[in-house]
Each structure stands twice: as C-alpha cells, then as structure tokens.
Amino acid sequence: MSTYENYSETSKSYDITRVPIGVEIILGCLARASMPLAKMKLLDAGCGTGAYSQAVLPHVAHIDAVDINPGMLDIASEKLCNPHIEGLIRFHRAAIDELPFENASFDGIMINQVLHHLPDSDVAGYPAYRRVLKEFSRLLRPDGRLIINTCSHTQLRDGFWPYTLLPEAVEKICKKHVPLDELERLLEECSFSPIARYVPVDAVIQGEAYFDARGPLDKPWRDGDSLWAMATEPELQEALAKLRKLDQQGELKQFMEQQDRSRHDIGQVTFVCASRRQSKNYRYGQTIAE
Ligand SMILES: C[S@@+](CC[C@H](N)C(=O)[O-])C[C@H]1O[C@@H](n2cnc3c(N)ncnc32)[C@H](O)[C@@H]1O
C-alpha cells in the first residue's frame, strides 16, 4: 500500500495522462529467455489500471495481474473485460510481498513504477524491497525474467520539467527510490543475474499530456504523477502560484521547454531487466529447480 498516494481517489483520473512506455523493452527482455514469448505466463505486479497488461497480453499466453488497491483493480478489470481475452488474464487483490501463487509459477514478472510505494527509505537498508525481490525469486522459474520499471535519482532530479518547482518533494521521492546500483546488489542477493539496464530516452510517462504547460494547474493532471502527492500544501501552492504567474506573463511554455532540456539526454525511466539464476542441471521444460 502506498504511504503517500491515495490510489482509491487517483484511480478515477489516472488514465487521463498515464500511458505505458517501454513496452518494447519489456517484450525484448522476455523474448531473450529460453521459453518462447507466446507461451509465457506473466505476473504484472502492481498492475494499477492495467495499461501494461493490456499492451503485453497480445504477445504472451497468460497474465496474472495483482494490485493492492481495489479502485485501480476495478478500472483494470473493466478495461480488460472483453470476451476475446477471457481466461487469458486474471486479477487478484494482493500485496506484492506476499503473493497467492505457488513456487516457480511464472516465466516473467513485470513491475512498473511500483517499488517506490514500498514503505522503505534510504536509511532503512531497504527491507521491504528485499522482501519483494525474494518473493519474485520464489515465483519465477529458473531463467525467468524480471523487469523492473523505475527511475534513477538523476532522472527524478532532471527528467521531468515541473519537478524544478517542487525541490523538497523531489528529495523525498528520491529517498523512496532505491539507487539503481543498490537495486542491482539486492537483485544479485536474491538470485538474479545477469542484470541489464535500458532507458527509453524519448518516452514520457504522461504521454502527450506531459507537454501541456498548464497541465499541473489541474488536479487530474497532477494525479498522473506521484511527485505531486509528496509535496506539502505550502510547497504545492507556491508551485501553482509560480506557474500561474508565468502563464500571465506569457512565459510558461518557454519555462517548460527550458526545464525539459536535460530529459532528452537522460529520459524519465529506467528498465532493470534480470534473469532468475538457473541451477546447474536445469533445462527448459522442467517445472522447478533449486
Ligand atoms: C504508479 S502506480 C503504477 C500502476 C501500473 N503498474 C502502471 O505503471 O500503470 C502504482 C501501483 O502500485 C500499487 N501498489 C503499491 N504498493 C503495492 C503493494 N505493496 N502491493 C501491491 N500493489 C501495490 C498501487 O495500488 C498502484 O496501483
């Protein structure tokens, strides 16, 4: 459960701006496993409103989509309630550190923009992250693929044009994101290797809406990005006042373009793709090893 975002409320407007990005990276990572993509059973951990499941489902055999928030799950199951795909996807309400599936149930797991909602901070040694990664290790078959879609601290600090208005909130959200080197260390510890990183530099998580300079003045737009939920009320009001002033002066678009420059080099998100280590004698087709 997120400690700072009210997803029961946010679920109502989440899809106004959020789009699944980097789907080609997810499919590419899955396709490198020994099992054919079309036969894979996938877990979407923290599926939200189901946008990633919807994009990936045509390419795999089955998806179990899990989320802890009933509002997000309702939207996802409505979106994917379609006779053509009935039976290909199942929804479950559960926490990602204690999932209702047998050992080695999945060939792939994707987790998109979820880990920073875990109750860890930088001082805690990331026990909640570790619990979740161990659970994923339990659920993946050897040679199964884990794809984590997250943000580096550099991306959080310099990859989103409005973030410059909320410096305190940005530092708070950085503390919720484990640094990528540390994430890789945790993955190694939980039986994942090799590990690779991919950055879709041109993709933005709020799609076309991201380029609407007046967007942050509307709550439904802000609901498409957890950073705004991190801001204190005075910080939020100050940011909105600055945007309104720039708008009145006719300088808002120019401000957005200036603040957006560094994103072109660093992107907004990083995909960390890892393989579940195989035991020595495992071959594709076996049900369990290790
Ligand atoms: C930013 S949204 C991402 C949704 C979706 N993966 C996407 O990218 O569109 C984060 C989601 O993670 C879910 N979530 C947060 N903590 C969770 C937990 N411990 N177990 C399961 N779901 C969780 C929230 O309810 C929310 O739907």
The ligand as a MOL file (V3000), in Angstrom:
LIG
                    3D

  0  0  0     0  0            999 V3000
M  V30 BEGIN CTAB
M  V30 COUNTS 27 29 0 0 0
M  V30 BEGIN ATOM
M  V30 1 C 2.1930 4.3180 -10.0570 0
M  V30 2 S 1.0040 3.0350 -10.0000 0 CHG=1
M  V30 3 C 1.5990 2.0250 -11.3400 0
M  V30 4 C 0.4930 1.2070 -11.9680 0
M  V30 5 C 0.8900 0.4240 -13.2200 0
M  V30 6 N 1.9290 -0.5310 -12.9400 0
M  V30 7 C 1.3300 1.3870 -14.3010 0
M  V30 8 O 2.5420 1.5610 -14.4920 0
M  V30 9 O 0.4610 1.9630 -14.9620 0 CHG=-1
M  V30 10 C 1.4590 2.0850 -8.5840 0
M  V30 11 C 0.5160 0.9270 -8.2990 0
M  V30 12 O 1.1280 0.0740 -7.3370 0
M  V30 13 C 0.1410 -0.3880 -6.4380 0
M  V30 14 N 0.8130 -0.7920 -5.1890 0
M  V30 15 C 1.5190 -0.0210 -4.3470 0
M  V30 16 N 2.0220 -0.7480 -3.3410 0
M  V30 17 C 1.6200 -2.0300 -3.5540 0
M  V30 18 C 1.8230 -3.2790 -2.8540 0
M  V30 19 N 2.5540 -3.3260 -1.7360 0
M  V30 20 N 1.2620 -4.3820 -3.3620 0
M  V30 21 C 0.5310 -4.3550 -4.5000 0
M  V30 22 N 0.3030 -3.2010 -5.2040 0
M  V30 23 C 0.8490 -2.0610 -4.7370 0
M  V30 24 C -0.7850 0.8090 -6.2750 0
M  V30 25 O -2.0450 0.4440 -5.7530 0
M  V30 26 C -0.8370 1.3420 -7.7010 0
M  V30 27 O -1.8740 0.7560 -8.4360 0
M  V30 END ATOM
M  V30 BEGIN BOND
M  V30 1 1 1 2
M  V30 2 1 2 3
M  V30 3 1 2 10
M  V30 4 1 3 4
M  V30 5 1 4 5
M  V30 6 1 5 6
M  V30 7 1 5 7
M  V30 8 2 7 8
M  V30 9 1 7 9
M  V30 10 1 10 11
M  V30 11 1 11 12
M  V30 12 1 11 26
M  V30 13 1 12 13
M  V30 14 1 13 14
M  V30 15 1 13 24
M  V30 16 1 14 15
M  V30 17 1 14 23
M  V30 18 2 15 16
M  V30 19 1 16 17
M  V30 20 1 17 18
M  V30 21 2 17 23
M  V30 22 1 18 19
M  V30 23 2 18 20
M  V30 24 1 20 21
M  V30 25 2 21 22
M  V30 26 1 22 23
M  V30 27 1 24 25
M  V30 28 1 24 26
M  V30 29 1 26 27
M  V30 END BOND
M  V30 END CTAB
M  END
